[in-house]
């Protein structure tokens, strides 16, 4: 693999904000052109840089390229998330043994959960990712975003306030209830035929 910084078109050792901005822009262009090979290359380069940032260096790069065995797994997972194949991404994530799960794993797991609307679980995984790699601003921003938008965990239906219910449903419900009470005492408020 070529130098991931070259692939993203940024200088060696660029900060995470610059890496994120370059990745998003180049991914947007590659997705609009439908170039899956370029998308995979960008995902792998991004994952390599992000995973390398946890050690605060790009020491994993050599003339032969990066040699991190889990990078391919994460780029494949990221590609599935980006294409909306959340079930496939979930299966791949769950297939990674617990002892080898690192900050990137928790971030991607949280991303899948956030896209499904499982905000409580997403917040927990983003928090774990942030704790495992406190220098990664992407993890912190994801946690802050989901934490500020969640309102009790799962997506909830908006419930109407009972004080606002003055429509015909309440009138009908009231009449049916009154009819039942009258019938209990031998009367009939609403005659059947």
Buried (B, 14 or more C-beta within 10 A) or exposed (E): BEBBBEBBEBEEEBEBEBBBBBBEEBBEEBBEEEEEEBBBBBBBBBBBBBBBBBEEEBEBBEEEEBEBEBBBBBBBBBBBBBEEBBEBBBEBBEEBEEEEBBBBBBBBBBBBBBEBEBBEBBBBBBBBBBEBBEEBBBBBBBBEBBBEEBEEEEEEEEEEEEEEEEEEEEEEEEEEEEBEEEEEEEEEEEEEE
